[in-house]
Amino acid sequence: MPIQSITTDPDALTLTAIGEFPVPVDRLWNAWTDPRTLERFWGPPTWPATFTRHEVRPGGRSEYHMTGPNGEVSKGYWVFDEVEPGERFLLHDGFATDDDQPNDELPGSRMEVVFESTPSGSRFVATSTFASLEAMEQLVAMGMVQGLTAALAQMDDVLADLANTLASTALEILDDTRVRTSRVVRGTIHQVWRAHHEPELMVRWLTGPPGWVMVTCEVATSVGASYRYEWETEAGEDRFGFVGELLEQEAPRSELTSERMIGMDGPGTTNHLVLVPQPGGRTRIDIVITYPSQELRDMVLGTGMVDGMEASYARLDELLA
């Protein structure tokens, strides 16, 4: 089995998992940094994980929940302290409350994951360090070793599937009100960030299906500022658009915006954009969209939103090639 060992050391207050796989180290790194693949092995088969936020950068935060066989939910979070792309990351791993705040009633740990090339492929070494022997014993008694063993045993299939990197826009329904879209495009993270924020570039690719053009591109240039985007057919008909506000931004990696369709009453969505560098000068674009209701979510998805996004991303891929 590729998971070589999972061992505890009470003297050093550590739990260490080692896995070796016949794949390049880049693929192993991607398995941990892509939320779509990480959630396929971070939770045991009977408690699958769903990552609603995953920012692998210093200061970045991940939020996830595991769902048990009877619908029970256990929440957790990571906060990244150090990230060396392709080589290692160091984070704080903790339990979370129902509202995604740290649950101080349960112990956390510090986890370092190191990635190495081997003669036959690659290896990861994941070491969790606990604050005290009592904290370590409590987590082990809660089934941490058994859970981790069952979870990491799923990595074989994940790594095999990861050989087919995203060549089209993927949609994942996270819960009743949240979805995530993902797409890998050619271009560095700085190029992709510029393509999302410079009007002269945006109008060249952000046009949706063939036959449409972007006619208004007013970009929010600072937190608190508003934006306005509008489209119409090449014949100048059927104009529609969106307005919103830039709520948070950390260039060139992430931003949070509100969005509301022009002319529609009621609350809109919040969109969390995250750009993640990929091997070979590519970038993965993740967007978590939060809707005010399941009804609005289903209505928007039924409009062919993903097809329109894919047409735009394919155009962006060609633009940055």
Secondary structure, DSSP 4 states (H G I P E B T S, - for coil): --EEEEEEETTTTEEEEEEEESS-HHHHHHHHH-HHHHTTTSS-TTS-EEEEEE--STT-EEEEEEE-TTS-EEEEEEEEEEEETTTEEEEEEEEE-TTS-B-TTS--EEEEEEEEEETTEEEEEEEEE-SSHHHHHHHHHTTHHHHHHHHHTTHHHHHHHTTS--SS-EEEE-SSSEEEEEEEEES-HHHHHHHHH-HHHHHHH---STTEEEEEEE---STT-EEEEEEEETTS-S-EEEEEEEEEEETTTEEEEEEEETT--S--EEEEEEEEEETTTEEEEEEEEE-S-HHHHHHHHTTTHHHHHHHHHHHHHHHH-
